[in-house]
Amino acid sequence: MKKINLAITGCMGRMGQQLIKSSKSDKNFKLVALTENRIINKKISGIKPNLNSKNAFKKVNVIIDFTIPKCTLEVLKIASKLKKRV
């Protein structure tokens, strides 16, 4: 079965961190993008977090969002343009 390319928004939060751990232990998912509302200068699980943008979500199949409502609306607008599932 083909792996699902996954993005996690709000990756530095409590739920974001738990989702990263869970996705790494599930062979059906491949973590390909992480986003946060500020620039982070360190890699998490080998991925450098980005800000929410079209470029950040280009290679994903599914976006899991655990952010504040303002950021969620931003993610939904981008996902809609790229036809990505949230």
C-alpha positions as CSV (number, residue, x, y, z in Angstrom):
1,M,0.0,0.0,0.0
2,K,1.2,3.5,-0.9
3,K,2.1,5.7,2.1
4,I,0.1,8.8,2.8
5,N,2.3,12.0,2.7
6,L,1.4,13.9,5.9
7,A,1.8,17.5,7.1
8,I,1.3,18.5,10.7
9,T,0.5,22.2,11.5
10,G,1.2,23.5,14.9
11,C,4.1,21.1,15.2
12,M,5.6,22.6,18.4
13,G,2.4,22.3,20.4
14,R,1.6,19.4,22.7
15,M,-0.8,17.7,20.2
16,G,1.6,18.5,17.3
17,Q,4.4,16.7,19.1
18,Q,2.2,13.7,19.9
19,L,1.1,13.5,16.2
20,I,4.7,13.5,15.1
21,K,5.5,10.6,17.4
22,S,2.4,8.7,16.3
23,S,3.0,9.3,12.6
24,K,6.6,8.0,12.8
25,S,5.4,4.8,14.4
26,D,2.7,4.1,11.8
27,K,4.0,2.6,8.6
28,N,1.0,3.9,6.6
29,F,2.2,7.5,6.9
30,K,5.2,9.4,5.7
31,L,5.8,12.7,7.5
32,V,6.8,15.2,4.8
33,A,6.0,18.7,6.2
34,L,5.7,20.5,9.5
35,T,4.5,24.0,10.0
36,E,4.5,26.5,12.9
37,N,3.3,30.1,13.2
38,R,6.9,31.3,13.7
39,I,10.3,30.4,12.2
40,I,12.0,27.5,13.9
41,N,15.7,27.1,13.3
42,K,16.0,23.4,14.2
43,K,14.9,20.2,12.5
44,I,12.2,18.0,14.1
45,S,12.2,14.4,12.9
46,G,14.6,15.4,10.2
47,I,12.3,18.1,8.8
48,K,12.7,21.9,9.2
49,P,9.4,23.5,10.0
50,N,8.0,26.1,7.7
51,L,5.4,28.8,7.9
52,N,2.0,27.9,6.4
53,S,2.4,28.3,2.6
54,K,1.6,26.6,-0.7
55,N,5.2,25.5,-0.9
56,A,5.0,23.8,2.5
57,F,2.0,21.7,1.5
58,K,2.8,21.0,-2.1
59,K,3.9,17.3,-1.6
60,V,1.3,16.3,1.0
61,N,-1.9,14.2,0.7
62,V,-3.3,15.1,4.1
63,I,-2.9,18.1,6.5
64,I,-3.5,17.6,10.2
65,D,-4.2,20.9,11.8
66,F,-3.7,21.6,15.5
67,T,-3.4,25.4,15.5
68,I,-5.3,28.4,16.7
69,P,-8.5,29.4,14.7
70,K,-6.7,32.2,12.8
71,C,-4.0,29.8,11.5
72,T,-6.6,27.1,10.8
73,L,-8.4,29.5,8.4
74,E,-5.1,30.3,6.7
75,V,-4.4,26.5,6.3
76,L,-7.9,25.9,4.9
77,K,-7.5,28.6,2.3
78,I,-4.1,27.1,1.1
79,A,-5.4,23.6,1.2
80,S,-8.5,24.5,-0.8
81,K,-6.3,26.1,-3.5
82,L,-4.1,23.0,-3.6
83,K,-7.0,20.6,-3.3
84,K,-5.5,19.0,-0.2
85,R,-7.4,17.1,2.5
86,V,-7.5,18.6,6.0
